[in-house]
Amino acid sequence: MKLQPTRQAIVQYLLEHGLIEGQDYTIGGLRTNKARNDRSLIGIEEFNGFWRTYVAEEARKTGYEHWPSFLCAAKHIIEEYNG
């Protein structure tokens, strides 16, 4: 059984890479008015033992990508923001 990181650990890991929850990404949520710009946020969530990222719009989640681990999903988010 794989241990999953806590919400606090996810926030801390991404903060260490310069990303702020609610402004740069969301954990399991949708885009809010706190986002840094007008674009959609990237979301991250654990689902059925896998991690997935998605485009978080104001009313829906689209563009799911599946990852074998939290670190793979987190690296994807970091790369998306750092180009």
C-alpha positions in Angstrom: 0.0 0.0 0.0 1.4 3.4 -1.1 1.3 6.2 1.4 -0.2 9.4 -0.1 1.0 12.8 0.8 -1.2 15.0 3.0 -2.7 18.2 1.6 -0.2 20.1 3.7 2.7 18.2 2.2 1.4 18.9 -1.3 1.1 22.6 -0.6 4.6 22.7 0.9 6.2 20.8 -1.9 4.8 23.0 -4.6 5.5 26.2 -2.5 9.1 25.2 -2.5 8.9 25.4 -6.2 7.3 28.8 -6.2 3.7 27.8 -6.7 0.9 29.0 -4.5 -2.3 27.0 -4.0 -5.4 28.9 -5.3 -3.2 31.2 -7.4 -1.1 28.8 -9.5 -2.9 25.4 -9.0 -5.8 23.8 -7.1 -6.0 20.6 -5.2 -9.2 18.8 -6.3 -11.0 22.0 -7.0 -11.9 24.5 -9.7 -10.5 27.9 -10.8 -11.3 30.7 -8.3 -11.0 34.4 -8.6 -7.8 34.2 -6.6 -5.9 32.9 -9.7 -2.9 35.0 -10.7 -4.2 35.5 -14.3 -7.1 35.0 -16.5 -6.1 31.5 -17.6 -7.3 28.3 -16.1 -5.5 26.7 -13.2 -3.9 23.3 -13.3 -5.6 21.0 -10.8 -4.1 17.9 -9.0 -5.9 15.1 -7.2 -5.6 11.5 -6.2 -8.2 9.3 -7.8 -8.5 5.5 -7.5 -4.9 5.1 -6.4 -3.4 7.2 -9.2 -2.7 10.9 -9.4 -4.1 13.0 -12.2 -3.8 16.6 -13.3 -6.4 18.6 -15.1 -7.4 22.0 -16.4 -9.5 23.7 -13.7 -12.0 26.1 -15.1 -14.7 28.0 -13.2 -17.3 25.3 -13.7 -15.6 22.1 -14.8 -12.5 19.9 -15.0 -11.1 19.0 -18.4 -8.0 17.6 -20.0 -7.2 14.9 -17.5 -3.7 13.4 -17.5 -2.9 10.4 -15.3 0.3 9.9 -13.4 1.7 6.9 -11.4 2.7 9.1 -8.4 2.3 12.4 -6.8 5.8 13.4 -7.7 5.2 12.8 -11.4 2.0 14.9 -11.3 3.7 17.6 -9.3 6.6 17.8 -11.7 4.1 18.2 -14.5 2.6 21.2 -12.8 6.0 22.7 -12.1 7.1 22.3 -15.7 3.8 23.8 -17.0 4.5 27.0 -14.9 8.2 27.2 -15.5 7.8 26.5 -19.2 
